[in-house]
Amino acid sequence: MVLDAPFAKKSEIPLSAIKAVALVPEMPGKTVRTNGYGGENYLTGDFKVAGKKATLYLNVKQPPYLHISTKNRDYYFSNRTEAQTRALYEKIQSQFPD
């Protein structure tokens, strides 16, 4: 899986590295930018979220956010619309048997 956003580096995440995937209505704790862009509408780049390393590709005005957890890093992503973000979530979920 590849996550990408304008003015941000791509993240290639092997499906085998994904430990959990969820839709979250807001960021789960304090969000601190370590390298990237943190503006009023967009958060992209490397951050710490609730003390854990994270890469964000967020339009903050378009929750819910897709939260992908791996062993070493979390990823947060939102698409242009809520429907697009939900569709991506469902596509990823379909890759994991119950």
N, C-alpha and C positions, 0 to 999 in steps of 0.2 A: 504494500500500500504506500502511496506517495501523498504527502500533504505539502501544499504549496500556497503561497500568497504573494502578492506584489511586494517587492522590496524586502523579501525574507528568503533565507536559504531553504531549499527543499529538505524534507525529512522522508527518508525511505525506511519504512517499518515492515519487517517481515511478519506475515500473519502469525508465524510460529512464536514470535516474541511478545505478542499481545496476551497479557494476563487477564485483562477485563476491559469492557467497553460499556459506557453508560451515557445517557443524556442527563445533563445537570442544568438546573434552572439558573444557577449563578456560580461564581467561582467559590470553591470550598475553603475559604480562609484567606489570609493575607497574601497578596500578590506583589512580589518585588521584582522589578526589571533588573537583569544583570547584563544583558546585551541585546539591543534591539530597539523597537519603537514602542512607546507607551503614550498614546494620545487620548483624546476624549472619545473618539469613535473606534479606534483600532489598537490592538495589542498584538505585536508580532515579534518573534525572536525568543531569546532565552530568558526565563524568569525562574523564580522560586515561588511555588504555590504551596502554602501551608507547610513550608520547610523542605519540600521535595523539588528536585530539579524538574523543570517543565519547559516545553516549547509551545508557544501560543501562536495561533493563526486565527485571531478573533476579530469579528465585527461585534463590538460590545453591545450594539443596539439590536442584535439578532439572536437572542437566546431561544431555545436552550442550546447549550454547548455540548459538542461531542467530546467526551473524556475518554482517552485511550491510555491505559496503564501498561507499562512494561516494567521489567525488573529494575532498570536504572533511571527511568525518566517517564514522566507523564506528558501527554500531548492534549491540548485543547484546541478545538476547531469549530468554527461556524461558517456556514455557507452564506450566500447572498440572501436566502430566504429560510425561514423555519422549515418549510416543506423539504427543501434540498438537504438540510442538515439531517432531518429525520429519515429521509430516504437513504442517505449514506450510512447512518446508524443501522438501519434494517439490513442493508447489504452486508455490512461487516458481521452483524449478528448471524446472518444466514450461513456464514462460513464456519461457524462453531456448532457442532452437534450438541444437543441437550444432554 
